[in-house]
């Protein structure tokens, strides 16, 4: 049995709208699953046929170009791996600053996010369109992308569990959460969407000693 496991609870509050990442077309989602089943470290991301049931009903045509959120009768939500993916991305970017080699791999193996479903809102707050530009074999191409969004000011609550590791402290983990001020969660992160701030909770309330 592993001892000295510690779990902390956090509230993440979005300072910019967060855009949905899930293709609304179920056919497009199936292709998304096959393309994204494994990450760069060949670590299983959790996509599977069961997740198809979480995708909003949508057909082909324009719906194939749109993204939204996982959904059920309670509302729209993120899955745990999406927040975990943010932590791994932050670890990869910040490893040299924090002075920990292979930090992304250590976060993947020792840091875990719960719950499985992280509810955002009863429904999206709207949709946003933006142009996507790409260079193809036929020259530059521009197409429109459409995503559901949840407005800034919404919050989610998560639990982070860290298995014992000499190089993984809570100061380091919270430093990775700080990265959310500049690089967020969800679609179009490079455009500043999905940025957030955080606070640690004690018994469901902000800890005054934390930010």
C-alpha positions in Angstrom: 0.0 0.0 0.0 1.3 3.5 -0.9 1.4 5.8 2.1 1.6 9.6 2.4 -0.6 10.2 -0.6 -2.0 13.7 -0.4 -5.0 15.2 -2.2 -5.8 18.9 -2.5 -8.9 20.5 -3.9 -8.8 23.6 -6.2 -11.2 26.0 -7.8 -10.1 27.1 -11.3 -11.9 30.3 -12.5 -11.7 31.2 -16.2 -10.5 34.7 -16.9 -11.2 34.2 -20.6 -13.9 32.2 -22.4 -13.1 28.5 -22.7 -13.9 26.8 -26.1 -15.2 23.3 -26.6 -12.8 20.7 -28.1 -15.2 17.9 -28.9 -16.3 17.5 -32.6 -20.1 17.7 -32.8 -20.3 15.2 -35.6 -20.1 11.7 -34.3 -18.3 10.6 -37.5 -15.7 13.3 -36.9 -15.4 12.3 -33.3 -14.7 8.7 -34.3 -11.8 10.0 -36.5 -10.7 12.2 -33.6 -10.6 9.1 -31.3 -8.5 7.1 -33.6 -6.1 10.0 -34.2 -5.8 11.0 -30.5 -5.9 7.7 -28.6 -2.3 8.0 -27.6 -0.2 11.1 -26.7 3.4 11.8 -27.5 4.6 9.5 -24.7 2.3 6.7 -26.0 0.2 7.1 -22.9 -3.4 6.1 -23.3 -5.6 9.2 -23.1 -8.9 7.5 -22.2 -10.8 8.0 -25.5 -13.0 5.1 -26.3 -16.4 4.1 -27.8 -18.0 4.8 -24.4 -17.2 8.5 -24.8 -19.1 8.6 -28.1 -22.3 8.6 -25.9 -21.0 11.8 -24.3 -20.9 13.7 -27.6 -23.8 16.0 -28.4 -26.0 14.7 -31.2 -24.8 16.0 -34.5 -24.6 14.9 -38.1 -22.5 15.6 -41.1 -22.1 18.8 -43.1 -21.6 22.0 -41.0 -21.7 20.0 -37.7 -18.5 18.2 -38.8 -16.7 21.6 -38.6 -18.0 22.5 -35.1 -16.7 21.7 -31.7 -18.5 21.7 -28.3 -18.3 20.0 -24.9 -19.1 16.6 -23.5 -22.6 16.6 -22.3 -25.2 14.7 -20.2 -28.4 15.4 -18.4 -26.6 17.5 -15.8 -24.9 19.8 -18.3 -21.6 20.2 -20.1 -18.3 19.2 -18.7 -14.6 18.5 -19.2 -13.1 15.1 -18.6 -10.3 14.6 -16.2 -7.7 14.0 -18.9 -8.2 17.5 -20.3 -7.1 19.1 -17.1 -4.4 16.5 -16.7 -3.2 17.3 -20.2 -2.9 21.0 -19.3 -0.6 20.0 -16.3 1.5 17.8 -18.6 1.8 20.6 -21.2 2.8 23.1 -18.4 5.3 20.6 -17.1 6.9 20.2 -20.6 7.2 24.0 -21.1 8.3 24.8 -17.5 10.7 21.8 -16.9 13.9 23.9 -17.4 12.6 26.8 -15.3 11.6 24.4 -12.5 14.9 22.4 -12.9 13.2 19.0 -13.1 14.2 16.7 -15.9 11.5 14.7 -17.7 8.9 16.6 -15.7 6.1 15.9 -18.1 6.6 12.1 -17.7 6.7 12.5 -13.9 3.5 14.4 -13.8 1.8 11.8 -16.1 2.8 9.0 -13.8 2.4 10.6 -10.3 -0.2 13.3 -10.6 -3.9 12.5 -11.0 -7.0 14.7 -11.5 -10.5 14.0 -10.3 -13.5 13.8 -10.7 -13.9 12.0 -14.1 -16.5 14.6 -15.1 -15.7 18.2 -14.3 -18.9 20.2 -14.8 -18.7 23.6 -16.4 -22.3 24.8 -16.8 -25.8 23.7 -17.7 -25.2 24.7 -21.3 -22.8 26.7 -23.4 -23.0 30.5 -23.2 -22.7 30.9 -27.0 -20.7 30.1 -30.1 -17.7 31.8 -31.6 -16.4 31.7 -35.2 -12.9 32.4 -36.3 -10.8 31.8 -39.4 -8.2 29.1 -39.6 -5.4 29.6 -42.1 -3.2 26.8 -43.4 -0.6 26.3 -46.1 -1.6 23.3 -48.3 -0.1 21.8 -51.4 -2.5 23.9 -53.4 -1.4 27.1 -51.6 -2.9 29.0 -48.6 -6.3 28.0 -47.5 -8.8 29.7 -45.1 -11.7 28.0 -43.5 -14.1 29.0 -40.7 -14.1 27.1 -37.4 -17.0 27.3 -35.0 -16.9 26.4 -31.3 -19.3 26.5 -28.4 -17.9 28.5 -25.5 -18.4 29.1 -21.8 -18.0 32.7 -20.7 -15.2 34.0 -18.5 -16.1 34.0 -14.8 -17.2 30.4 -14.7 -15.4 28.1 -12.3 -14.7 24.4 -12.0 -13.6 22.4 -9.0 -11.0 19.6 -9.1 -9.0 17.4 -6.8 -5.3 16.8 -7.5 -3.6 13.7 -6.0 0.2 13.4 -6.0 1.9 10.1 -5.3 5.1 10.4 -3.3 8.1 11.5 -5.4 11.1 13.4 -4.2 10.9 15.9 -7.1 7.2 16.6 -7.0 6.2 19.1 -4.3 2.9 21.0 -4.0 4.8 24.2 -4.6 5.8 22.8 -8.0 2.3 21.5 -8.8 0.8 24.9 -7.9 3.5 26.5 -10.1 2.1 24.5 -13.0 -1.3 25.8 -12.2 0.1 29.3 -12.4 0.8 28.6 -16.0 -2.9 28.8 -16.6 -2.6 32.6 -16.4 -0.9 32.6 -19.8 -1.9 29.3 -21.5 -5.3 27.9 -20.9 -7.5 24.8 -21.5 -9.6 24.0 -24.5 -9.5 25.2 -28.2 -7.6 28.2 -29.5 -5.3 28.4 -26.5 -2.8 30.3 -28.6 -5.5 33.0 -29.0 -5.6 33.4 -25.2 -8.8 31.4 -24.6 -9.3 29.2 -21.6 -7.0 31.1 -19.3 -7.7 30.8 -15.6 -6.6 31.6 -12.1 -6.8 29.2 -9.2 -7.4 29.0 -5.4 -6.9 26.1 -3.0 -10.1 25.0 -1.1 -10.4 23.7 2.4 -13.7 22.1 3.2 -15.1 23.6 0.0 -14.0 27.2 0.9 -11.0 29.2 -0.2 -7.9 28.8 2.0 -7.0 32.3 3.0 -3.3 31.5 3.1 -3.5 30.5 -0.6 -4.2 32.8 -3.6 
